[in-house]
C-alpha cells in the first residue's frame, strides 16, 4: 500500500546520528520552507482556488500564517534550544541538573482539506525547528494542493529529511500503523479516534487538532454593528469550513432582532445582494459535504426556520451565508459541527443560561463572547472549558503565533504554534551531572544514619 521505497528507518537516521541537532541544520530547513513559500506563492493561490474556490485574499491568509510561524521560529530558535537549568537539592549536591529538548525522531503530519497548505506545513515548521524529520500526508480531498505539496517538497528538501506520501484513506490507514515517533493529525473527531487507536499499537504520542461546535455568545454591551460584521466574516470565511468558525449563536433575547437585522446588512455589505455571485465567497469542498449541508438546509426550510439566505448553487457547490432560527436543542443543526455557512441562532435569557448550554455540550475548540463586562468575561473563563477563548471577535486568536493552539476533550489534544509547537515535537530529557568527590557513606548499606536526624535534614 505504501511506496516501495518508503523506509521509516532511513528517515530516522539523520536524527539518530545527531545530524539534525545543530542549530545550523535546523535553520537551513526553516530557510527552505521560507524559500518554498516565497518562490511558489502564485501556485499556492491557484491550487487553493481550484480546491476550495478561495478568494485570493483568503488564500493569502494561509501564507501569512506560515510566514508568521516561520519568523517566530527563526527569531526564537536559539532560545528554545537552550537547556533549562534546574536547581539541585542539597541531597544531590555537588551536581548540575538541566532539561534538554531532544528531537523525537521521524514524525507523521496528516493535513486537512479546509486549509490544506498552511495546516500541513505549519506543524512541519515546528517539527523541523525541533530537529525532526517528517512525512507529510496531504488531504486527498484537496487534490490540487496535495499535488503541489508533493511537487514542491522534493525541490527543497532531501528525501531523508521530508517526504510526501499522497493517497486516500487507505494510505493514511497504512501510515498510522507505522511506528512513527509522533503523529500530528488535523481533521474530524471520527478520524482522530482511528488515528489514536492505531498509534496506541506502538505507544506513539499523538497531537489531535479536531474541532467541534464552537459557540458565540452575544449579550448586553456588544456593539451590534461590529459584532454582526465580525460574526458574518467568521462564518463566511472559507465558506464556514474553518475549525474555529462560530458554529452557532446564543443571543440574549432582547438583542436578537436588532442583531439579526445588523447581520443581514453585514451579509449584503460583505457579499453583495446575491452572495452566490460574489467573488469573495468560497465553495464547499466536495459533493458529499455539499449534500450534507443541503439536507440540513432543506430541513430548516421545511420547518420555516430560515431567517436569511438559503440560496444554493449545485454546479458551483456554493451556499449563501444563512441564518436559521433554532428553538430546540435537539434540532438537527445542533447534532454535529456544521462546517459550512449555516448559522443557527438560539435565544437565551442571560449569560448564565448561555454558559449552562455551553457546559452541556462537548468542550469546543473555540468559545466567543461579545459584550458583557470584565466580570462576565472572567465568569466565562472560570466556568467553561474550551481550546481557546476570544472576546468581542472570532477566529483572530489563531493568528498569534505566540499563543498555543489546540483543543481539549472532544476538540483535540496537544498544542502547537510557537514554543508550544517546538515542545510538542521535542522530548524533555532530564539530565543530572555529578562528580566523584564527596561520596557520602550514609546513602549506602549497611545504613547507620540516625533516622530522626535524616528526616530533619531532608525535610
N, C-alpha and C positions, 0 to 999 in steps of 0.2 A: 504493500500500500504506500509506504514512504519511498522516496527516491533511493535507488540502489546505492548511490554514493554517499548517502547520509550516514555519518558515524558520529554519535554524540561524544565518543571518546576523543575524536580529533578536535572538537570544539572545546573540550576541557583542557587540552594540552597547554595552550598558552597561559591559562590561569595556574595550572599545577606547576608549570616550570618557573613561574614568577615573572613571566614576560609582561603581564598586564598590571603589575603592581606599581611601577614607577609613574610618577605624575606626568612625565613627558608622554608616555604611551597613551594615557587617558586623554590628555589634551589633544593629541593627534586625532583620536577618534571623534572627539567633540568637534574639532575643526572640520572633519569630513562631513559631519551632519550639517554644519553651517554652510559648507560649500554646496552640498546637495540641495539645500533649501534655496539658496540664493541663485543657483545656476538653473534650476528647473521650476521656478515659480509659476510660469505660464502653463507648463504642462500639468502641474498640480491643479491649478484653477480649472483647466479644461476637463480633467478627469472627474473632479467633483461636480462640475456642471453636467457631465454625462450621466453619472451615477445618481445624483440627487437633485439635479436641476438647481444647484446652489447659485444664487446671485454672486457675482464676483466679490462683492464686499463681504458677504457671509463666508465665502470660501477663503478669503484672505484672513478671516479670524483664525482659521486653523494654523496658518503660517505665523501669525502674530503670537499665538500661544506657544508655538515651538521656539520662536526667537526669544521670547521672554524666559522660558525654561532654560534655554541654552546659555543665554547671557548670565543668568544667575549661577548656573553650574560652573561656567568658566571663571566667574569672578570669585566664587567661594571655594573652589575645589581644594586649594592648598589648605584652607582652614578645616574643611570637612575631613581631610585625610590625616590630620594631626592626631596622634594618640592622645587620649584623655587621661590625665594623671589622677590617681585616686590616693587619698590619704591612707597610710598604713598604720593599723592599730599597734599599740605598744607590744603586744604579744608576738607580732610578726616582724618586729624590727631586729636588726637592721635589714631593710628591704625597700624595694620600689615597686609600686603597683600601677598598672595602666590598662586601658582598654584600647585595643587596636581593631579597626574596622577592616575585616578581611573580605575580599570578593567571594561570592558564593560559588561561582563556577560558571556553568552554561545555563542560561535561563530561557524559558519559553514565553513569548509575548503573543497573545491571541488578541487581535484587534477587532473592533466593532465596525458595523457598516454605517452608523449615523455620522460619525466624524472619522472616516476611515484612514485619513492620512495622519492627522495630529495625534489621535489616540492610539495609533500604532507606533509612531516614532517618539512620542513624549516619554513613555516609560523606557524606551531604548536609551534616551539621553541619560536617565538616572542609572540604568544598568551599566552603561559604558563608563560613566563617571566613577562608579564604584569598582571598576576593574573587571567586569564580567564579559563573557562572550554571550551571543544571543542567537536564537532562532525566532524569526517573525512569521506568524501565520495571519496574513491579512484576511479580511472578510470576503468570502466569495459573493456576498450579496452586493458588494460594490466592486464589480469586476474591472472597471476601467482603472480605478485607484489601485486595486490589488496588482494588476499587470504592471502599472507604473512603478510601484514599490519594488516588485520583483525585477524590473528592468534597471532601476537606478541603484539599488543597494550594491550589486556586484561591481558597479563602476566606481564605487567609493570605499568599499571595504573588501578585504581578503576573505575568502570562504572560511578561514579558520577563526574569524572574528564575528562576522554576522552572515547568516544565511536566511533566505526567504523560501518558504515552502507554501505554495498555493494549493488550493483544493477545497472540497466541500466538507460537510460534517464528518464524513468517514476519515478524511485525512486528519482533521482535528482530533477525532477519537483515537486515531493511531498515535498521534503526537503526545497526547496527555498520558498515554500508557508508558512513555519513555521515562527513565529515571532522571529527569532534569533536576537541577539544584534549586529551582524556584519556577513557579508558573504564575504569570500575571495575566489575568483574564478580564476583559471588559465586555459586558453583554447582559443577557437576561438572567434572572434568578434560576430558571429551569435548567439552562445550560450550565450555570455556575455550580449547581448541585452535582452535575455529572463530572465537571472538572475536579471538584473537591473529592468526589468518590474515587476517581481514577488516581488522583495524586496520593490518596491515602495508602494505596498499594505499596508505594515507595517511601512513605512518610515525607513526601515532598511538600514544602511550605507553599502556600498559595496567597495571592492577593486577588480578591474578587471585587471588581468595580461594577456594581449592579445598578439598581435604580429604585423604582417604587413610585407610589402615588404622593408626590411632594405637594403639600397643601400651601395655599396662600391665604392668609387671614387679613381682612380689612375691617378696621374698627374706627371709632371716632378719633379725629385728629389727623386722618390721612388727607393729603392734598389729592382730591379725586381726579383732577385733570392729569397730574403727573402719574398717579397710581394707574390710571386707565392706560396711559401710553406705555408705561413700563410692563404692565401685565400683557398687553396685546403684543408688544415686541417679544417678550419672553416666550409666549405661546406660539407666536408666528415664526420664530427663529427656526430655521431648518424644518419648516412645516410641522413644528411641535415635536420633532424627532430628536429631542435632547433629554438626556437622563435627568437633568435638574430643572427641566421646564416646569412651571406651575401646572400641576395636574388637574386641580380643581380649586374653586374659590369658596371660602367660608366668610360670608359678608354679614356684618351687623345689619339687622333688618331695616333700620331707618336709612341706611346708606345704599340699599340695594338698587332702587330705581335710579337715583342720580348717578351711581357708579356705572350701571349698565348703559345709561344714556351716554355717559362720557366714553365708555368703551366702544360703543357703536361708532361714535365720532372718531375715535382713535383708529379703528379699523379702516375707515374711509380715508383718514389722513395718511396712514402708512401704506395702504394697498389700493387706494382708489375706490371708485364706485362699483367696479367689477373686479374683485380680488383675483379671480381666475385668469384674468388677462395681465395681472401685474407682473413685471419682470423681477419683482423683489420677493416673490413667494416661491419657495422650493416645492419639489414634488415628493410624493410618497415613494419609498424605496422600491417596492415591487407590488405585483398584483395581489399577493397573499395579504400583505398588510393593508393595502387599499381596500380590499373586500371586507376585511375585519372592521375597519373604520366605517365603511359604508353601511355595513349591517347595523352597527351601533347607532349611526345617524338615522337610518331608516326607522329603527325602533323609536327613537326620540321624536321623529316627525309624526309617527302614528299616534303617539301619546300627546301630541300637540305641545311639546316642550321646547321646541327650538325658538329662541328669543331673537337671534340674529344670525345671518349667514346660512349655511347649509347647502350652498351650491357646490356641485361636483363636476369634474371633467374626467370621464373614464379614460379617454385616449391619452391625456397628459398625466394621469394619476395625480390630479390636483384637487384639493378640498379647501374651500374658503374658510378662514377663521370663523368659528361657530360658537355661539354662546347658548347653553342649554340649561333650562331650569330643572333642578333636581330637588324633589321634596321627600324622597325616601332613601334611606341609607343603603337599602338593598337594590337600588337601581342598577341595571346592567353596566352603566357607565362607571360605577364605583367598585366594580369587582376586581379590576386589574389596571395596571399602568396603561394609560391611553396611548401615549407615544404618537400623537397626531394633533392636528389643530382644533380638536373638540375640547371645549372648556365648560365642564359642569359648574353650576352656580347653586350654592346651598345657603339658605338663610340661617343665621344664629342670633340668639338674643344678646350674647355677651362674649367677651374674651374667654371667660371660664368655660362656657359651653363649647366654644371652638377648640380650646385646648383639650377638653374631655373627648371630643371627636378625634383629635389627633392621636391621643393616647390609646384609643380603641383599635387603631389600625397598626399594621406593621411599621416599624421605625423607617421613616422616609430618608432619602438621600439628601434632601434639602427641605427647609422649612422657612416660610416667608411671613413677615408681619408688616403690614402697612398701618401707620398711625399709632395711637396709644402714647403712653408716657414712658419714661425710663423705667419706672416701676413695672409697667406692663411688659416691657422687653425683658426685664430681669425675671419676671414670673414665667415667661415662656422658656427662658434658658434653664430655669431651675426645675421645671415640672414636665419637660418633654425631652425626648432623646431623638436625635437625627444626625445624619452625617455632617451637615453644616447648617448654618443659620444666616439669613441676610435680612436686614431691616430696611424697609422702605425701598426695596429694589429686588430684582430677581436675576439669577444666573451670574451676575457680575463677580461674585466672590471667587468663582473658579479661575478667573483671570489673574489672580495674585499668586505668583509662583512661590512666595514665601509661606503661604497658607497651606498646611497639609490638606489633601483632598482624599476623601474616602467615605465609605458607608459604615453603618452599624446595624447589627442584626440582619434583617432580610435585605437591606440595601447594600450590604457588602461587608468585607473585612479587609483590614490593611489600609495603607495610605501611601500616597506619593505626592509629588511636586516638591521641588527644592530639597532641603535637607532630609525631609521625610522620605523622599524617593531614594536618595543616596543610602539612607539607613535601611530601607526595605530590601535593597539588593546587596546588603552587607551583613556579615556575621560579626557581632561584637564579641571579640575574643579577649578574655581576661588573662592578663599576664602578671606574674609576680617574679621579681628578680631578687635573689638573696645571695649573701656572701657565706663563706665557710667559717668566719670567725664568730665568736660569741655563740657557741653551740651549747646552750644551757641543758644540763643533765636532767632537770626536773620534768622535761617532756617525755623522757624515756622510762620504761620499766627497768628495774622494779621501782614503782612510784613511792617516793618518800616525802613528797610535798605535804605541808600542813594544809588540809582542805579548807579550813576556816580562813587561813591567810590567803589561799589561792582564790577563793570566792571573793574576798575583799579586794584583792589586786585586780582581778579580771572583771569585777563588777557584776 
